[in-house]
Amino acid sequence: MSISEFQMFQDQERSNWVRLRTLVTLRWFAALGQAIAAIVAAQLYQLEFHYGLVGLVIASAVLANLLSRYSSPENKRLSEREATLWLFFDLMQLGVLLFLTGGLNNPFALLLLAPVTIAATVLHLRSTVFLGIVAIFLITLISKSHMPLLLVDGSPLALPMLFQFGFWLALVIGVVFLAIYARQVTTEMHAMGEALLATQLALAREQKLTDLGGVIAAAAHELGTPLATIKLVSTELMEELEDHPELLEDADLIRTQADRCRDILHSMGRVGKDDLHLRQAPLETVVREAAEPHLSRGKMVTFEIAPEQGATQTQPVINRRPEIIHGLRNLIQNAVDFSQSEVWIEMTWSDSAISIRISDDGSGFPQSVIGRIGDPYVRRRRLAEDGYRRPGYEGMGLGLFIAKTLLERSGAQLTFANSRRHGHASWTGQATGGAIVEVVWPRDKVASDTKGDAPALGQNVPIMPWP
């Protein structure tokens, strides 16, 4: 699955999140608890209520479980509509049971929170709101109208009115609060899971491109000698066939096609190579490779490279890893997309760290989300401008999240800020001159020349054919 396909999948309606077996199991526990509570209330505390009606309501939950067991496989995953109906049934069953057993005078009214909380974790907002409204309606209804629990002397068991009002208010607040809390936590968990999956897909794609480049490089290396031989022989034939124009044309065609094969292999081989000599490369080479797809997009990309004061003048050689290249490429793409005309990529190093600073002359990061940049699915306030600069862009922050995750995986630390390069600032004094992303690695995490001498590379490993 590609990243674009994954993003299309995210936009589709989520369904089949909960198994039928899960709700059936919870309902078995609920029915058992209801039966035990009714028996204890009747036998131990000698409370009087409509035993037959209560038994029928509890039996309805048992019957629903039996019907669902024989009508559908237990491992069936419920659709949005089916899960909503099952939770609605649970709410109504519990509401009727509480109506028959004292309403809010029954402390088990607290269980009305359970179906709404489950809905908030597995269903969409509209279903959660519907079940929340049903729960609040039932709580209000049984607080006003219910069949009383009677003590042994026939007097009703009832809480003071103030306590009943407080219990009603607590349940209503509990429905709203628990639903919002559960939904917020679940939404963040799903967003993070989906974003991490997208990151894995991006890294897998970059790794495949690197592997493909290795296969192409091997093919170019193996075919280089025979193509050179063909070109040499065809050139000699052209010299000998000057008196035979019809054959001279064929010899020239052979040489031309040999040159064409060489050019094709050369262009394909630019994707990447698996040669051990290219598993490490100078810092500038790796950064330019990451930036290459965005150098011809109408914006000026300026590279600046210099050691920090006191550091060696020799440019560090770093590991050419797919996550580093893809992460830097995402950051550079973001800078090019939102710049006015120019992007600066500054590379510096010391004896202990390697730093890459990517900045642009655009409007900078929105102040409303600058503290959350790098989190997945961060919606931005400046949607009109973003859509103009990058058509179809919704400002979800997934690209920056992927870049941040991949680069942090390689040992880097990222910071996001706005620049004062052009002297712009908001009314609060915050810089708004352009976006700045700084990536800093400890040198020993990515550099292969930390001690000044690189180990022997060894022999190239043969590239195995793909299955």
Secondary structure, DSSP 8 states (H G I E B T S, - for coil): --HHHHHHHHHS-----EEHHHHHHHHHHHHHHHHHHHHHHHHTS--B--HHHHHHHHHHHHHHHHHHHHHS-TT-EE-HHHHHHHHHHHHHHHHHHHHHTTGGGSGGGGGGHHHHHHHHHHS-HHHHHHHHHHHHHHHHHHHHS---EE-TTS-EE---HHHHHHHHHHHHHHHHHHHHHHHHHHHHHHHHHHHHHHHHHHHHHHHHHHHHHHHHHHHHHHHHHHHHHHHHHHHHHHHHTTT-HHHHHHHHHHHHHHHHHHHHHHHHGGG----GGGSEEEHHHHHHHHHGGGTTSSSEEEEEEEE-TTS-SS--EEE--HHHHHHHHHHHHHHHHH-SSEEEEEEEE-SSEEEEEEEESS--S-TTTGGGTTSTT---S-HHHHHHHSTT-----HHHHHHHHHHHHTT-EEEEEE--TT--B-TTS-B-S-EEEEEEEEHHHHBS-TTS---------------
